[in-house]
Amino acid sequence: MAVQQRRVSKSRKGMRKSHQALKTPKTVVCKQCGKPVKPHRVCPYCGYYDGKKVIEVK
């Protein structure tokens, strides 16, 4: 079983955790309504995708 041989320094711990930060979600502007939406998904506000009406939105 692996046992830690010496303490991990704050610098080494920080370097290891530097890739764990939360990233902002990517968004694009809907061509129909102009609201920000996730790319490659149907717009939840107007129901359009790739210039075509896909779903009916209330």
C-alpha distance matrix in Angstrom:
0.0 3.8 6.4 10.0 12.1 15.5 17.3 18.2 22.0 24.4 25.7 22.4 21.6 25.2 25.0 22.1 23.9 27.3 27.2 26.6 30.2 32.5 35.2 38.7 39.7 42.1 45.6 48.8 52.3 53.9 57.1 59.0 58.4 56.8 53.8 50.3 48.1 44.9 45.5 46.1 46.7 49.9 51.4 51.1 54.3 56.7 55.1 55.7 53.4 54.6 58.2 58.5 58.6 55.6 55.5 58.0 57.1 58.9
3.8 0.0 3.8 6.7 9.0 12.1 13.9 14.6 18.4 20.9 22.0 18.7 18.1 21.7 21.5 18.7 20.8 24.1 24.3 24.0 27.5 30.1 32.7 36.3 37.6 39.9 43.5 46.8 50.3 52.1 55.2 57.3 56.6 54.8 51.9 48.3 46.4 43.2 43.8 44.6 45.4 48.7 50.0 49.8 52.9 55.4 53.9 54.4 52.1 53.2 56.7 57.2 57.5 54.7 54.6 57.2 56.1 57.9
6.4 3.8 0.0 3.8 6.2 9.2 11.0 12.5 16.2 18.9 20.4 17.5 16.9 20.7 21.0 18.6 20.5 23.9 24.6 24.2 27.5 30.3 33.1 36.7 38.3 40.8 44.4 47.8 51.3 53.2 56.4 58.5 57.6 55.7 52.7 49.1 47.4 44.3 45.2 46.2 47.0 50.2 51.3 51.0 53.9 56.6 55.3 55.9 53.7 54.9 58.3 59.0 59.2 56.4 56.2 58.6 57.3 59.0
10.0 6.7 3.8 0.0 3.8 5.8 7.3 8.8 12.5 15.3 16.9 14.2 13.7 17.5 18.0 16.0 18.0 21.3 22.5 22.3 25.4 28.4 31.2 34.9 36.7 39.2 42.9 46.3 49.7 51.9 55.1 57.2 56.2 54.1 51.2 47.5 46.1 43.2 44.1 45.4 46.2 49.5 50.3 50.1 52.8 55.6 54.6 55.1 52.9 54.1 57.4 58.3 58.5 56.0 55.8 58.1 56.7 58.4
12.1 9.0 6.2 3.8 0.0 3.8 7.1 9.3 12.5 15.9 17.1 14.7 15.1 18.8 19.1 17.7 20.1 23.0 24.5 24.8 27.7 31.0 33.7 37.3 39.4 41.7 45.4 48.8 52.2 54.5 57.7 59.9 59.0 56.7 53.9 50.2 48.9 46.0 46.8 48.2 49.2 52.5 53.3 53.2 55.9 58.6 57.7 58.0 55.8 56.8 60.2 61.1 61.5 59.1 59.0 61.4 59.9 61.7
15.5 12.1 9.2 5.8 3.8 0.0 3.8 6.5 9.1 12.7 14.1 12.2 12.8 16.4 17.0 16.2 18.5 21.2 23.2 23.5 26.1 29.5 32.2 35.8 38.1 40.6 44.2 47.6 51.0 53.4 56.6 58.9 57.8 55.4 52.5 48.9 47.9 45.1 46.0 47.7 48.7 52.0 52.6 52.5 54.9 57.8 57.1 57.4 55.3 56.2 59.5 60.7 61.1 58.8 58.7 61.0 59.3 61.0
17.3 13.9 11.0 7.3 7.1 3.8 0.0 3.8 6.2 9.4 11.4 10.1 10.1 13.5 14.8 14.2 16.0 18.7 21.0 21.0 23.3 26.7 29.6 33.1 35.6 38.1 41.7 45.2 48.4 51.0 54.2 56.4 55.1 52.7 49.8 46.2 45.3 42.7 43.9 45.8 46.7 49.9 50.2 50.0 52.3 55.2 54.7 55.1 53.2 54.3 57.4 58.6 58.9 56.7 56.5 58.6 56.8 58.4
18.2 14.6 12.5 8.8 9.3 6.5 3.8 0.0 3.8 6.7 8.3 6.4 6.4 9.9 11.0 10.5 12.4 15.0 17.3 17.6 19.9 23.4 26.1 29.6 32.2 34.6 38.2 41.6 44.9 47.5 50.6 52.9 51.7 49.2 46.4 42.8 42.0 39.3 40.4 42.4 43.3 46.6 46.9 46.9 49.1 52.0 51.5 51.8 49.8 50.8 53.9 55.2 55.7 53.5 53.4 55.6 53.8 55.5
22.0 18.4 16.2 12.5 12.5 9.1 6.2 3.8 0.0 3.8 5.3 5.3 6.2 8.5 10.0 10.8 12.4 14.2 17.2 17.7 19.4 23.1 25.6 29.0 31.8 34.2 37.7 41.0 44.2 47.0 50.1 52.5 51.2 48.5 45.8 42.2 41.7 39.3 40.4 42.6 43.7 46.9 46.9 47.0 49.0 51.9 51.7 51.9 50.0 50.8 53.9 55.4 55.9 54.0 53.9 56.0 54.0 55.6
24.4 20.9 18.9 15.3 15.9 12.7 9.4 6.7 3.8 0.0 3.8 5.6 5.1 6.0 8.6 9.9 10.4 11.9 15.3 15.6 16.6 20.3 22.8 26.0 29.1 31.5 34.9 38.3 41.3 44.2 47.4 49.7 48.2 45.5 42.7 39.2 38.9 36.7 38.0 40.4 41.4 44.5 44.3 44.2 46.1 49.1 49.1 49.3 47.6 48.5 51.4 53.0 53.4 51.6 51.5 53.4 51.3 52.8
25.7 22.0 20.4 16.9 17.1 14.1 11.4 8.3 5.3 3.8 0.0 3.8 5.5 5.1 6.2 8.7 9.9 10.4 13.9 15.1 16.1 19.8 21.9 25.2 28.2 30.3 33.8 36.9 40.1 43.1 46.0 48.6 47.3 44.4 41.9 38.3 38.1 35.8 36.8 39.2 40.5 43.7 43.6 43.9 45.7 48.5 48.5 48.4 46.5 47.2 50.1 51.9 52.5 50.9 51.0 53.1 51.1 52.8
22.4 18.7 17.5 14.2 14.7 12.2 10.1 6.4 5.3 5.6 3.8 0.0 3.8 5.4 5.1 6.3 8.7 9.9 12.7 14.0 15.9 19.7 21.7 25.3 28.0 30.0 33.6 36.8 40.1 43.0 45.9 48.5 47.4 44.7 42.1 38.4 37.8 35.3 36.0 38.2 39.5 42.9 43.1 43.4 45.5 48.2 47.9 47.8 45.7 46.4 49.5 51.1 51.8 50.0 50.2 52.4 50.7 52.5
21.6 18.1 16.9 13.7 15.1 12.8 10.1 6.4 6.2 5.1 5.5 3.8 0.0 3.8 5.5 5.2 6.3 8.6 11.3 11.6 13.6 17.2 19.8 23.3 25.9 28.3 31.9 35.3 38.5 41.2 44.3 46.7 45.5 42.9 40.1 36.5 35.8 33.3 34.4 36.5 37.6 40.8 40.9 41.0 43.1 46.0 45.6 45.8 43.9 44.8 47.9 49.3 49.8 47.8 47.8 49.9 48.1 49.8
25.2 21.7 20.7 17.5 18.8 16.4 13.5 9.9 8.5 6.0 5.1 5.4 3.8 0.0 3.8 5.4 5.1 5.9 9.4 10.1 11.2 14.9 17.2 20.5 23.5 25.8 29.3 32.6 35.7 38.6 41.7 44.1 42.8 40.0 37.4 33.8 33.3 31.0 32.2 34.6 35.7 38.9 38.8 39.0 40.9 43.7 43.6 43.7 41.8 42.7 45.6 47.2 47.8 46.0 46.1 48.1 46.2 47.8
25.0 21.5 21.0 18.0 19.1 17.0 14.8 11.0 10.0 8.6 6.2 5.1 5.5 3.8 0.0 3.8 5.5 5.2 8.1 10.1 11.6 15.4 17.1 20.6 23.3 25.1 28.7 31.9 35.2 38.1 40.9 43.6 42.6 39.8 37.3 33.6 33.1 30.5 31.2 33.5 35.0 38.3 38.5 39.0 41.0 43.6 43.3 43.1 41.0 41.5 44.6 46.3 47.1 45.4 45.8 48.0 46.3 48.3
22.1 18.7 18.6 16.0 17.7 16.2 14.2 10.5 10.8 9.9 8.7 6.3 5.2 5.4 3.8 0.0 3.8 5.6 7.1 8.4 11.1 14.6 16.6 20.3 22.6 24.6 28.3 31.6 35.0 37.6 40.6 43.1 42.2 39.6 37.1 33.3 32.4 29.6 30.3 32.3 33.6 37.0 37.4 37.8 40.1 42.7 42.1 42.0 39.9 40.6 43.8 45.2 45.9 44.0 44.2 46.6 45.0 47.0
23.9 20.8 20.5 18.0 20.1 18.5 16.0 12.4 12.4 10.4 9.9 8.7 6.3 5.1 5.5 3.8 0.0 3.8 5.5 5.4 7.7 11.3 13.7 17.4 19.8 22.2 25.8 29.2 32.5 35.1 38.2 40.6 39.4 36.9 34.2 30.5 29.6 27.0 28.1 30.3 31.3 34.5 34.7 34.9 37.1 39.8 39.4 39.6 37.7 38.6 41.7 43.1 43.5 41.6 41.6 43.8 42.0 43.9
27.3 24.1 23.9 21.3 23.0 21.2 18.7 15.0 14.2 11.9 10.4 9.9 8.6 5.9 5.2 5.6 3.8 0.0 3.8 5.6 6.5 10.3 11.9 15.4 18.1 20.1 23.7 27.0 30.2 33.1 36.1 38.6 37.5 34.8 32.2 28.5 28.0 25.5 26.4 28.9 30.1 33.4 33.4 33.9 35.8 38.5 38.3 38.1 36.2 36.9 39.8 41.5 42.2 40.6 40.8 43.0 41.2 43.1
27.2 24.3 24.6 22.5 24.5 23.2 21.0 17.3 17.2 15.3 13.9 12.7 11.3 9.4 8.1 7.1 5.5 3.8 0.0 3.8 5.7 8.7 9.9 13.6 15.7 17.6 21.3 24.5 28.0 30.6 33.5 36.1 35.2 32.7 30.2 26.4 25.5 22.7 23.4 25.6 26.9 30.3 30.6 31.2 33.4 35.9 35.4 35.2 33.1 33.7 36.8 38.4 39.2 37.4 37.7 40.1 38.5 40.7
26.6 24.0 24.2 22.3 24.8 23.5 21.0 17.6 17.7 15.6 15.1 14.0 11.6 10.1 10.1 8.4 5.4 5.6 3.8 0.0 3.8 6.5 8.9 12.6 14.7 17.2 20.8 24.3 27.6 30.0 33.2 35.4 34.3 32.0 29.2 25.5 24.4 21.7 23.0 25.1 26.0 29.2 29.3 29.5 31.8 34.5 34.0 34.2 32.4 33.5 36.5 37.8 38.2 36.2 36.2 38.4 36.7 38.6
30.2 27.5 27.5 25.4 27.7 26.1 23.3 19.9 19.4 16.6 16.1 15.9 13.6 11.2 11.6 11.1 7.7 6.5 5.7 3.8 0.0 3.8 6.4 9.8 12.5 15.2 18.6 22.1 25.2 27.8 31.1 33.2 31.9 29.4 26.5 22.9 22.3 20.1 21.6 24.2 24.9 27.9 27.7 27.8 29.7 32.6 32.5 32.7 31.1 32.2 35.0 36.5 36.8 35.2 35.1 37.0 35.0 36.8
32.5 30.1 30.3 28.4 31.0 29.5 26.7 23.4 23.1 20.3 19.8 19.7 17.2 14.9 15.4 14.6 11.3 10.3 8.7 6.5 3.8 0.0 3.8 6.7 9.1 12.2 15.4 19.0 22.0 24.5 27.9 29.9 28.4 26.1 23.1 19.5 18.8 16.7 18.5 21.2 21.6 24.4 24.0 24.1 26.0 28.9 28.8 29.2 27.8 29.1 31.8 33.2 33.3 31.7 31.5 33.3 31.3 33.0
35.2 32.7 33.1 31.2 33.7 32.2 29.6 26.1 25.6 22.8 21.9 21.7 19.8 17.2 17.1 16.6 13.7 11.9 9.9 8.9 6.4 3.8 0.0 3.8 6.3 8.8 12.2 15.7 18.9 21.5 24.7 26.9 25.7 23.2 20.5 16.8 16.2 14.0 15.6 18.5 19.3 22.2 21.7 22.3 24.1 26.7 26.7 26.7 25.1 26.1 28.8 30.4 30.9 29.5 29.6 31.6 29.6 31.7
38.7 36.3 36.7 34.9 37.3 35.8 33.1 29.6 29.0 26.0 25.2 25.3 23.3 20.5 20.6 20.3 17.4 15.4 13.6 12.6 9.8 6.7 3.8 0.0 3.8 6.4 9.1 12.7 15.5 18.3 21.6 23.7 22.2 19.6 16.9 13.2 13.1 11.5 13.5 16.8 17.2 19.8 18.9 19.4 20.9 23.5 23.9 23.9 22.6 23.8 26.1 27.9 28.2 27.1 27.1 28.9 26.8 28.7
39.7 37.6 38.3 36.7 39.4 38.1 35.6 32.2 31.8 29.1 28.2 28.0 25.9 23.5 23.3 22.6 19.8 18.1 15.7 14.7 12.5 9.1 6.3 3.8 0.0 3.8 6.4 10.2 13.2 15.4 18.8 20.8 19.7 17.4 14.6 10.9 9.9 7.8 9.9 13.1 13.4 16.1 15.4 16.1 17.9 20.4 20.4 20.4 19.0 20.3 22.8 24.4 24.6 23.4 23.5 25.4 23.6 25.7
42.1 39.9 40.8 39.2 41.7 40.6 38.1 34.6 34.2 31.5 30.3 30.0 28.3 25.8 25.1 24.6 22.2 20.1 17.6 17.2 15.2 12.2 8.8 6.4 3.8 0.0 3.8 7.1 10.5 13.0 16.0 18.5 17.8 15.4 13.2 9.4 8.5 6.4 7.3 10.9 12.0 14.7 14.2 15.7 17.3 19.2 19.2 18.5 16.8 17.6 20.1 22.0 22.8 21.9 22.5 24.7 23.1 25.6
45.6 43.5 44.4 42.9 45.4 44.2 41.7 38.2 37.7 34.9 33.8 33.6 31.9 29.3 28.7 28.3 25.8 23.7 21.3 20.8 18.6 15.4 12.2 9.1 6.4 3.8 0.0 3.8 6.9 9.3 12.5 14.8 14.0 11.6 9.5 5.8 5.3 4.7 6.0 9.8 10.4 12.5 11.2 13.1 14.1 15.8 16.2 15.5 14.2 15.1 17.1 19.2 19.9 19.4 20.0 21.9 20.2 22.8
48.8 46.8 47.8 46.3 48.8 47.6 45.2 41.6 41.0 38.3 36.9 36.8 35.3 32.6 31.9 31.6 29.2 27.0 24.5 24.3 22.1 19.0 15.7 12.7 10.2 7.1 3.8 0.0 3.8 6.5 9.1 11.9 11.7 9.1 8.2 5.4 5.6 6.2 5.9 9.2 10.2 11.6 10.3 13.0 13.5 14.3 14.9 13.4 12.1 12.4 14.1 16.6 17.7 17.9 19.0 20.8 19.5 22.2
52.3 50.3 51.3 49.7 52.2 51.0 48.4 44.9 44.2 41.3 40.1 40.1 38.5 35.7 35.2 35.0 32.5 30.2 28.0 27.6 25.2 22.0 18.9 15.5 13.2 10.5 6.9 3.8 0.0 3.8 6.3 8.8 8.3 5.4 5.5 4.5 6.2 8.6 8.7 11.4 11.5 11.8 9.6 12.3 11.7 12.2 13.5 12.0 11.6 12.0 12.6 15.4 16.2 17.1 18.0 19.4 17.9 20.4
53.9 52.1 53.2 51.9 54.5 53.4 51.0 47.5 47.0 44.2 43.1 43.0 41.2 38.6 38.1 37.6 35.1 33.1 30.6 30.0 27.8 24.5 21.5 18.3 15.4 13.0 9.3 6.5 3.8 0.0 3.8 5.5 5.7 4.7 5.4 6.1 6.4 9.1 9.1 10.6 10.1 9.3 6.9 10.0 9.2 8.8 10.1 8.3 8.5 9.3 9.4 11.9 12.5 13.6 14.6 15.9 14.7 17.5
57.1 55.2 56.4 55.1 57.7 56.6 54.2 50.6 50.1 47.4 46.0 45.9 44.3 41.7 40.9 40.6 38.2 36.1 33.5 33.2 31.1 27.9 24.7 21.6 18.8 16.0 12.5 9.1 6.3 3.8 0.0 3.8 6.1 5.7 8.3 9.6 10.2 12.5 11.7 12.6 12.5 11.4 9.6 12.8 11.6 10.1 11.3 8.6 8.9 8.5 7.5 10.6 12.0 14.0 15.6 16.7 16.1 18.9
59.0 57.3 58.5 57.2 59.9 58.9 56.4 52.9 52.5 49.7 48.6 48.5 46.7 44.1 43.6 43.1 40.6 38.6 36.1 35.4 33.2 29.9 26.9 23.7 20.8 18.5 14.8 11.9 8.8 5.5 3.8 0.0 3.8 5.9 8.4 10.9 11.3 14.2 13.9 14.4 13.4 11.2 9.0 11.5 9.6 7.3 9.2 7.1 9.0 9.5 7.5 9.6 9.9 12.4 13.5 13.9 13.3 15.8
58.4 56.6 57.6 56.2 59.0 57.8 55.1 51.7 51.2 48.2 47.3 47.4 45.5 42.8 42.6 42.2 39.4 37.5 35.2 34.3 31.9 28.4 25.7 22.2 19.7 17.8 14.0 11.7 8.3 5.7 6.1 3.8 0.0 3.8 5.7 9.0 10.3 13.7 14.5 15.6 14.2 12.0 8.8 10.4 7.6 6.6 9.6 9.0 11.3 12.6 11.0 12.7 12.2 14.2 14.3 14.2 12.5 14.5
56.8 54.8 55.7 54.1 56.7 55.4 52.7 49.2 48.5 45.5 44.4 44.7 42.9 40.0 39.8 39.6 36.9 34.8 32.7 32.0 29.4 26.1 23.2 19.6 17.4 15.4 11.6 9.1 5.4 4.7 5.7 5.9 3.8 0.0 3.8 6.7 9.0 12.5 13.2 15.2 14.3 13.1 10.0 11.9 9.7 9.7 12.3 11.3 12.6 13.4 12.6 14.9 15.1 16.8 17.2 17.5 15.6 17.6
53.8 51.9 52.7 51.2 53.9 52.5 49.8 46.4 45.8 42.7 41.9 42.1 40.1 37.4 37.3 37.1 34.2 32.2 30.2 29.2 26.5 23.1 20.5 16.9 14.6 13.2 9.5 8.2 5.5 5.4 8.3 8.4 5.7 3.8 0.0 3.8 6.4 10.1 11.9 14.2 12.9 11.9 8.5 9.6 7.8 9.3 11.7 11.7 12.9 14.5 14.3 16.2 15.8 16.7 16.5 16.9 14.5 16.4
50.3 48.3 49.1 47.5 50.2 48.9 46.2 42.8 42.2 39.2 38.3 38.4 36.5 33.8 33.6 33.3 30.5 28.5 26.4 25.5 22.9 19.5 16.8 13.2 10.9 9.4 5.8 5.4 4.5 6.1 9.6 10.9 9.0 6.7 3.8 0.0 3.8 7.1 9.1 12.1 11.3 11.5 8.7 10.1 9.7 11.5 13.1 12.8 13.0 14.5 15.3 17.3 17.3 17.5 17.6 18.6 16.4 18.5
48.1 46.4 47.4 46.1 48.9 47.9 45.3 42.0 41.7 38.9 38.1 37.8 35.8 33.3 33.1 32.4 29.6 28.0 25.5 24.4 22.3 18.8 16.2 13.1 9.9 8.5 5.3 5.6 6.2 6.4 10.2 11.3 10.3 9.0 6.4 3.8 0.0 3.8 6.3 8.9 7.6 8.3 6.2 7.9 8.9 10.7 11.2 11.1 10.7 12.6 14.1 15.6 15.5 15.0 15.1 16.7 14.9 17.5
44.9 43.2 44.3 43.2 46.0 45.1 42.7 39.3 39.3 36.7 35.8 35.3 33.3 31.0 30.5 29.6 27.0 25.5 22.7 21.7 20.1 16.7 14.0 11.5 7.8 6.4 4.7 6.2 8.6 9.1 12.5 14.2 13.7 12.5 10.1 7.1 3.8 0.0 3.8 6.6 6.1 8.4 8.1 9.8 11.9 13.5 13.0 12.6 11.2 12.9 15.3 16.6 16.8 15.7 16.2 18.4 17.0 19.8
45.5 43.8 45.2 44.1 46.8 46.0 43.9 40.4 40.4 38.0 36.8 36.0 34.4 32.2 31.2 30.3 28.1 26.4 23.4 23.0 21.6 18.5 15.6 13.5 9.9 7.3 6.0 5.9 8.7 9.1 11.7 13.9 14.5 13.2 11.9 9.1 6.3 3.8 0.0 3.8 5.6 8.5 9.2 11.9 13.9 14.6 13.6 12.3 9.9 10.6 13.5 15.1 16.2 15.2 16.5 19.2 18.5 21.7
46.1 44.6 46.2 45.4 48.2 47.7 45.8 42.4 42.6 40.4 39.2 38.2 36.5 34.6 33.5 32.3 30.3 28.9 25.6 25.1 24.2 21.2 18.5 16.8 13.1 10.9 9.8 9.2 11.4 10.6 12.6 14.4 15.6 15.2 14.2 12.1 8.9 6.6 3.8 0.0 3.8 7.0 9.2 12.0 14.5 14.6 12.7 11.1 8.0 8.7 12.1 13.1 14.3 12.9 14.7 17.8 17.9 21.4
46.7 45.4 47.0 46.2 49.2 48.7 46.7 43.3 43.7 41.4 40.5 39.5 37.6 35.7 35.0 33.6 31.3 30.1 26.9 26.0 24.9 21.6 19.3 17.2 13.4 12.0 10.4 10.2 11.5 10.1 12.5 13.4 14.2 14.3 12.9 11.3 7.6 6.1 5.6 3.8 0.0 3.8 6.3 8.6 11.5 11.8 9.7 9.1 6.9 9.2 12.0 12.2 12.4 10.5 11.6 14.6 14.4 17.8
49.9 48.7 50.2 49.5 52.5 52.0 49.9 46.6 46.9 44.5 43.7 42.9 40.8 38.9 38.3 37.0 34.5 33.4 30.3 29.2 27.9 24.4 22.2 19.8 16.1 14.7 12.5 11.6 11.8 9.3 11.4 11.2 12.0 13.1 11.9 11.5 8.3 8.4 8.5 7.0 3.8 0.0 3.8 6.1 8.8 8.5 5.9 5.8 4.9 8.4 10.2 9.7 9.1 7.3 8.0 10.9 10.9 14.4
51.4 50.0 51.3 50.3 53.3 52.6 50.2 46.9 46.9 44.3 43.6 43.1 40.9 38.8 38.5 37.4 34.7 33.4 30.6 29.3 27.7 24.0 21.7 18.9 15.4 14.2 11.2 10.3 9.6 6.9 9.6 9.0 8.8 10.0 8.5 8.7 6.2 8.1 9.2 9.2 6.3 3.8 0.0 3.8 5.5 5.8 5.0 5.6 6.5 9.7 10.6 10.7 9.7 9.1 9.0 10.7 9.5 12.7
51.1 49.8 51.0 50.1 53.2 52.5 50.0 46.9 47.0 44.2 43.9 43.4 41.0 39.0 39.0 37.8 34.9 33.9 31.2 29.5 27.8 24.1 22.3 19.4 16.1 15.7 13.1 13.0 12.3 10.0 12.8 11.5 10.4 11.9 9.6 10.1 7.9 9.8 11.9 12.0 8.6 6.1 3.8 0.0 3.8 5.9 5.6 8.2 9.8 13.3 13.9 13.4 11.4 10.4 8.8 9.6 7.4 10.1
54.3 52.9 53.9 52.8 55.9 54.9 52.3 49.1 49.0 46.1 45.7 45.5 43.1 40.9 41.0 40.1 37.1 35.8 33.4 31.8 29.7 26.0 24.1 20.9 17.9 17.3 14.1 13.5 11.7 9.2 11.6 9.6 7.6 9.7 7.8 9.7 8.9 11.9 13.9 14.5 11.5 8.8 5.5 3.8 0.0 3.8 6.0 8.4 11.0 14.2 13.8 13.7 11.6 11.7 10.1 9.7 6.9 8.9
56.7 55.4 56.6 55.6 58.6 57.8 55.2 52.0 51.9 49.1 48.5 48.2 46.0 43.7 43.6 42.7 39.8 38.5 35.9 34.5 32.6 28.9 26.7 23.5 20.4 19.2 15.8 14.3 12.2 8.8 10.1 7.3 6.6 9.7 9.3 11.5 10.7 13.5 14.6 14.6 11.8 8.5 5.8 5.9 3.8 0.0 3.8 5.7 9.1 12.0 10.9 10.5 8.3 9.3 8.2 7.8 6.1 8.9
55.1 53.9 55.3 54.6 57.7 57.1 54.7 51.5 51.7 49.1 48.5 47.9 45.6 43.6 43.3 42.1 39.4 38.3 35.4 34.0 32.5 28.8 26.7 23.9 20.4 19.2 16.2 14.9 13.5 10.1 11.3 9.2 9.6 12.3 11.7 13.1 11.2 13.0 13.6 12.7 9.7 5.9 5.0 5.6 6.0 3.8 0.0 3.8 6.8 10.3 9.8 8.5 5.9 5.7 4.9 6.0 5.9 9.5
55.7 54.4 55.9 55.1 58.0 57.4 55.1 51.8 51.9 49.3 48.4 47.8 45.8 43.7 43.1 42.0 39.6 38.1 35.2 34.2 32.7 29.2 26.7 23.9 20.4 18.5 15.5 13.4 12.0 8.3 8.6 7.1 9.0 11.3 11.7 12.8 11.1 12.6 12.3 11.1 9.1 5.8 5.6 8.2 8.4 5.7 3.8 0.0 3.8 6.7 6.1 5.4 4.5 5.5 7.0 8.9 9.5 13.1
53.4 52.1 53.7 52.9 55.8 55.3 53.2 49.8 50.0 47.6 46.5 45.7 43.9 41.8 41.0 39.9 37.7 36.2 33.1 32.4 31.1 27.8 25.1 22.6 19.0 16.8 14.2 12.1 11.6 8.5 8.9 9.0 11.3 12.6 12.9 13.0 10.7 11.2 9.9 8.0 6.9 4.9 6.5 9.8 11.0 9.1 6.8 3.8 0.0 3.8 5.5 5.5 6.6 6.4 9.0 11.8 12.6 16.4
54.6 53.2 54.9 54.1 56.8 56.2 54.3 50.8 50.8 48.5 47.2 46.4 44.8 42.7 41.5 40.6 38.6 36.9 33.7 33.5 32.2 29.1 26.1 23.8 20.3 17.6 15.1 12.4 12.0 9.3 8.5 9.5 12.6 13.4 14.5 14.5 12.6 12.9 10.6 8.7 9.2 8.4 9.7 13.3 14.2 12.0 10.3 6.7 3.8 0.0 3.8 5.6 8.5 9.2 12.4 15.1 16.1 19.8
58.2 56.7 58.3 57.4 60.2 59.5 57.4 53.9 53.9 51.4 50.1 49.5 47.9 45.6 44.6 43.8 41.7 39.8 36.8 36.5 35.0 31.8 28.8 26.1 22.8 20.1 17.1 14.1 12.6 9.4 7.5 7.5 11.0 12.6 14.3 15.3 14.1 15.3 13.5 12.1 12.0 10.2 10.6 13.9 13.8 10.9 9.8 6.1 5.5 3.8 0.0 3.8 6.9 9.1 12.1 14.1 15.2 18.6
58.5 57.2 59.0 58.3 61.1 60.7 58.6 55.2 55.4 53.0 51.9 51.1 49.3 47.2 46.3 45.2 43.1 41.5 38.4 37.8 36.5 33.2 30.4 27.9 24.4 22.0 19.2 16.6 15.4 11.9 10.6 9.6 12.7 14.9 16.2 17.3 15.6 16.6 15.1 13.1 12.2 9.7 10.7 13.4 13.7 10.5 8.5 5.4 5.5 5.6 3.8 0.0 3.8 6.0 9.3 11.4 13.3 16.8
58.6 57.5 59.2 58.5 61.5 61.1 58.9 55.7 55.9 53.4 52.5 51.8 49.8 47.8 47.1 45.9 43.5 42.2 39.2 38.2 36.8 33.3 30.9 28.2 24.6 22.8 19.9 17.7 16.2 12.5 12.0 9.9 12.2 15.1 15.8 17.3 15.5 16.8 16.2 14.3 12.4 9.1 9.7 11.4 11.6 8.3 5.9 4.5 6.6 8.5 6.9 3.8 0.0 3.8 6.1 7.7 9.9 13.3
55.6 54.7 56.4 56.0 59.1 58.8 56.7 53.5 54.0 51.6 50.9 50.0 47.8 46.0 45.4 44.0 41.6 40.6 37.4 36.2 35.2 31.7 29.5 27.1 23.4 21.9 19.4 17.9 17.1 13.6 14.0 12.4 14.2 16.8 16.7 17.5 15.0 15.7 15.2 12.9 10.5 7.3 9.1 10.4 11.7 9.3 5.7 5.5 6.4 9.2 9.1 6.0 3.8 0.0 3.8 7.0 9.5 13.1
55.5 54.6 56.2 55.8 59.0 58.7 56.5 53.4 53.9 51.5 51.0 50.2 47.8 46.1 45.8 44.2 41.6 40.8 37.7 36.2 35.1 31.5 29.6 27.1 23.5 22.5 20.0 19.0 18.0 14.6 15.6 13.5 14.3 17.2 16.5 17.6 15.1 16.2 16.5 14.7 11.6 8.0 9.0 8.8 10.1 8.2 4.9 7.0 9.0 12.4 12.1 9.3 6.1 3.8 0.0 3.8 6.3 9.8
58.0 57.2 58.6 58.1 61.4 61.0 58.6 55.6 56.0 53.4 53.1 52.4 49.9 48.1 48.0 46.6 43.8 43.0 40.1 38.4 37.0 33.3 31.6 28.9 25.4 24.7 21.9 20.8 19.4 15.9 16.7 13.9 14.2 17.5 16.9 18.6 16.7 18.4 19.2 17.8 14.6 10.9 10.7 9.6 9.7 7.8 6.0 8.9 11.8 15.1 14.1 11.4 7.7 7.0 3.8 0.0 3.8 6.6
57.1 56.1 57.3 56.7 59.9 59.3 56.8 53.8 54.0 51.3 51.1 50.7 48.1 46.2 46.3 45.0 42.0 41.2 38.5 36.7 35.0 31.3 29.6 26.8 23.6 23.1 20.2 19.5 17.9 14.7 16.1 13.3 12.5 15.6 14.5 16.4 14.9 17.0 18.5 17.9 14.4 10.9 9.5 7.4 6.9 6.1 5.9 9.5 12.6 16.1 15.2 13.3 9.9 9.5 6.3 3.8 0.0 3.8
58.9 57.9 59.0 58.4 61.7 61.0 58.4 55.5 55.6 52.8 52.8 52.5 49.8 47.8 48.3 47.0 43.9 43.1 40.7 38.6 36.8 33.0 31.7 28.7 25.7 25.6 22.8 22.2 20.4 17.5 18.9 15.8 14.5 17.6 16.4 18.5 17.5 19.8 21.7 21.4 17.8 14.4 12.7 10.1 8.9 8.9 9.5 13.1 16.4 19.8 18.6 16.8 13.3 13.1 9.8 6.6 3.8 0.0
